[in-house]
Amino acid sequence: MVSNKALRKEKYKMQLTLKAARTNRGLTQEQLSREIGVTADRYKRWEAGKNDIPAKSFIELCKTLGYSVDDIILPIISTKNGK
């Protein structure tokens, strides 16, 4: 079983990854939220780690940012496993 501390750490890594991907594309949170069809408040909560991202939305988010799901997830998993 994964501890709450480990889950928070992984969620924080996801936040940083999403923010970096978004800023690398030169998008604000508001612009990206419009592109993926969600409210700015919803996207902000995802990026802040306050809410989980539904799988369908996560896939759309990755496509819009020009990344594969693996591009976003694998670095988080790799650091978790000490790679």
Buried (B, 14 or more C-beta within 10 A) or exposed (E): EEEEEEEEBBBEBBBEBBEEBBEEBEBEBEEBBBBBEBEBEBBBBBBEBEEEBEEEBBBBBBEBBEBEEEEBBEBBEEEEEEE
